[in-house]
Amino acid sequence: MAQYKAVFFDFDYTLGDATDCIVAGFYHAFQQMGLPQPDYEAVRGTIGMTLENAYTLLSGDSDPERQARFHQLYVDKANPLQVKGTRLFPGAVELLDWLNAQGIAAAIVSTKRRQVIEDILAYQGLSDRVAFCVGGNDAPRYKPAPDAALLALAKAGVEPEEALFVGDTVIDAETAQRAGLDFAAVCNGTTPASAFAGWPHVFVAKDLPDLHRWLEKG
């Protein structure tokens, strides 16, 4: 671990699970827009995408105005639910505590809005374990563009070779590659371990305790 001074985590399906809240937001927005309710598992498969891309994938509608309407309807319903309805994955708190004890900055780099993540962390009593959050509203372009990761590097004051990016999707893997960061996958979500074979990575963990053990080994 001597080479890493910071670890950047994606949030959904990496550190936390807000599936039911997210699905409720999709159901509400689709209902309000007069669209058929999407399948639960189909919605799960979009977690990690931008809301606009998820909407288009599930509805077949790429009209920007309707994408924007969906986005707002979703946010109005889902964001308040996520503060109390998000559960952290087993091992998340222990891993954050260990990184802090090692003097390694733990930060979050997500497509989710920063304020939502910060509210979730505050509700969980974890604000002091995370150095900062970079949300999808903080960078010019969403992941897999490297903008958010590069902003995190600047905020942490570290070079790309000194930071590790941890995520659960190939979107995260591509983000890390484009930002020049090492990448470790954690398979808490819908992306199987085999999907990361084609992307540069230093480790593929089955869960957060597995990642923690690997980090401790250095």
Beta strands, then each sheet from edge to edge (+ up, - down):
strand 1: 6-9
strand 2: 16-17
strand 3: 87-88
strand 4: 105-109
strand 5: 132-134
strand 6: 163-167
strand 7: 182-186
strand 8: 203-205
sheet 1: 5+ 4+ 1+ 6+ 7+ 8+
sheet 2: 2+ 3-
end
